[in-house]
Amino acid sequence: MKKFRYIIMLLAVIGFTACDSDSIEDLQGEFNNITFCTFNNGSVQPTTKLGKGVKALNTQFTDAEGNTLSLSFGSKEWILGEGSFSPVTTVSNAGTYAGSINGAAINEGNIDVSFVDGTYFISGLVKTADGKQYKPYYKGELTFIVGEDDPEPSGYTMSIQTSAVAIMDWTTWQTTNYPDVTKYTITVCDPNGAQVAAFDVINGNDKTAEQLTGSYTIVSDAHDAMQISAGYSIPDYNMAGGSSYVDAAGKTQYLTGGGTVEITTAEGIDGSTLYSFKGTGLGTTDAAGATGSGSFNIMFVSFIEVKGSVVRDITIDSQILGTQMKYSVYLPEGYDGQTTLPVLYMLHGYGDDQNSWLDKGDLAALTSNAITNGEVGKMVVVTPDAKQTFYCNGYQDGMAYEDYFFQELLPTIEAMFNVGKDKSKRAVGGLSMGGYGTLYYAVKHPEMFCCAYAMSPATYISDTTPNLFELYPAANAAELPELTIEVGTEDATVYESCAAFNAWVLSGIPSIQYIERAGVHDWAFWKGCYPKFLTKLGTYFK
């Protein structure tokens, strides 16, 4: 590689300006017989609008020998930005390019673009369909014409959760409340339901989504209007959260300061209001604590308005537990209590409560959207409080939570909300501690649930709690509900135990679906799981 870079520098020094296909004998392997092309003339052809905010920026390059290079860059901007573009046959997405050299289509190799003081630097090592390899290079100006988009929903969606602004001083443990402002947590998901950005926006009280537009600065402990509260990463404790976006490599970057985030609106071609989020010059840190900088541009996002209603903090005077227990309920649009509906029980994690799935997991918005889109039929969703019981008997202060769940909670819900009372109309899911509860209930009470989804589940708690490693091998696989386990490969909390559970237990039960994907132990991961669960439920809840 050192020889290769030296030759490139030497060619630049002697003013190499034309294509030269002579073999370079000192180069090895894939670098043999490379044609070096330095193009000295560049022009911008008319830009093509591809829809959903994506453009094809078309360029043409020539040299004195008459060689030609055509490149069409996929971009969300009207002006070519910096980055590495991957080859495709036809451009349809940002970050890709289609091109040809002397009429031969390029089918391998990235094109890298840099922009310094008004000058573009475009280069790459590519292979064409006829098997030839080229090292194209261009240095010069390119003038792009900024046009106007025809906004079309991109398929991305956003939801908003509101909360009070309260800042704790960690040296004095005193909390200061700011009643004149509200925190609007905006969550943006891609068309597959995976979270791609989250912003803790600070603005005045009682703002609508459209009234949140403007340019925001990123501030730690933000408490003034037009600020976004910075994200954080504490690798030693496997903790990260707050305002963030997912970069091109699929890694979550938490905003630490610098730059701005701009929220704008546009009227879509269907008359709806679409939202765009653009961040530039941003300081970032990832979950591992690596710092850097970055930018993003998420265009033409549709706002999900919750259809239906949420009833919070309903109490049950539990005779089994000897205390009051709480739960919250999502009711679909048009709920009248007359029609029997299926019911889903979503179990929270350790340290959370009956409202965590609603406040942190966007459960109402995601469920409403899935029902509206026809992915699942109307249903009731119950989010019970389980304290830190792990949903079993005896773990916390001798509480018989499992008995309470099946003997008191379920009958109460079925009587109060007219939900189905058989296996085909009942499902369960949960995260972390609630993932353990999901796995435990699925194997201990398989006659109760048609479908179950365990997200980042704990699989082993202690010698005094039910042992899933023993229960599952002893179970009749044919009787189990349809069961899915999903875990993040960077999840330092449960990944190793889940992988072991899969290898030692699930290998003997092929009907259970086990999913690994990039992610950590956080709400961004779980909010990517929940829409998949709803899609599965569409088979049962029609």
Disulfide bonds with the S-S distance in Angstrom:
Cys19-Cys37 2.16
